[in-house]
Amino acid sequence: MDNTLREFLGNSKEGERVFVEGLENDKKKVCRLNETNQLSCVELGGLETQLFSTLQSLGYICTLSADPNRPPSFECKKFMD
């Protein structure tokens, strides 16, 4: 999971947001908007702790979605390059 996530987010810029969904499933979906505002996603297996540890190492800070009508998800924003 670590290498796949690093490749997927490898050229991300400060301020970029990613979304993590599927927390209740075995596969987590990590999505981001690219330069042309198209959504691109990658599905990852593994533990949530490993996923968020990798996101932190890439400079992302994550918060739980505030929408109670949606399944549990996180929004992560890159703060450091």
C-alpha positions as CSV (number, residue, x, y, z in Angstrom):
1,M,0.0,0.0,0.0
2,D,2.8,2.4,0.9
3,N,4.4,2.5,-2.5
4,T,1.1,2.7,-4.4
5,L,0.0,5.7,-2.3
6,R,3.4,7.4,-2.7
7,E,3.2,7.0,-6.5
8,F,-0.4,8.2,-6.6
9,L,0.4,11.3,-4.6
10,G,4.0,11.7,-5.7
11,N,3.6,15.0,-7.5
12,S,1.0,16.6,-5.2
13,K,1.4,20.3,-4.3
14,E,0.9,22.1,-1.0
15,G,-2.8,22.9,-0.4
16,E,-4.0,19.9,-2.4
17,R,-6.8,17.9,-0.9
18,V,-7.4,14.2,-1.0
19,F,-10.4,12.2,0.2
20,V,-10.3,8.8,1.9
21,E,-13.4,6.7,1.8
22,G,-14.4,3.1,2.5
23,L,-13.1,3.1,6.1
24,E,-15.6,0.4,7.0
25,N,-14.4,-1.8,4.2
26,D,-11.3,-3.9,3.5
27,K,-10.4,-1.6,0.6
28,K,-9.9,2.1,1.1
29,K,-10.5,4.5,-1.7
30,V,-8.1,7.5,-1.9
31,C,-9.2,10.2,-4.4
32,R,-8.0,13.6,-5.5
33,L,-8.8,16.3,-8.1
34,N,-6.1,16.6,-10.8
35,E,-5.0,19.8,-12.5
36,T,-8.1,19.6,-14.9
37,N,-10.5,19.1,-12.0
38,Q,-11.1,15.5,-12.8
39,L,-11.4,13.0,-10.0
40,S,-8.8,10.2,-9.9
41,C,-8.9,7.5,-7.3
42,V,-6.9,4.4,-6.2
43,E,-8.1,1.6,-4.1
44,L,-5.8,0.3,-1.4
45,G,-5.9,-2.6,1.0
46,G,-4.4,-2.7,4.5
47,L,-4.8,-1.0,7.8
48,E,-6.0,2.5,8.3
49,T,-3.1,3.2,10.6
50,Q,-0.6,2.4,7.8
51,L,-2.6,4.6,5.4
52,F,-2.7,7.6,7.7
53,S,0.9,7.1,8.7
54,T,1.9,7.3,5.0
55,L,-0.3,10.3,4.4
56,Q,1.4,12.1,7.4
57,S,4.8,11.3,6.1
58,L,3.8,12.9,2.8
59,G,2.8,16.1,4.6
60,Y,-1.0,15.6,4.8
61,I,-3.2,16.4,7.8
62,C,-6.5,14.6,7.9
63,T,-9.8,15.4,9.5
64,L,-13.1,13.4,9.8
65,S,-15.8,14.5,7.4
66,A,-18.4,16.7,9.1
67,D,-21.3,15.4,7.0
68,P,-23.4,13.0,9.2
69,N,-25.4,11.8,6.1
70,R,-22.3,10.3,4.4
71,P,-20.4,7.1,5.3
72,P,-17.3,7.7,7.4
73,S,-14.6,9.5,5.4
74,F,-11.6,11.7,5.8
75,E,-10.5,14.9,4.0
76,C,-6.7,15.4,4.0
77,K,-4.9,18.5,3.0
78,K,-1.2,18.8,2.2
79,F,0.6,21.3,4.3
80,M,4.2,20.6,3.6
81,D,6.1,19.9,0.4
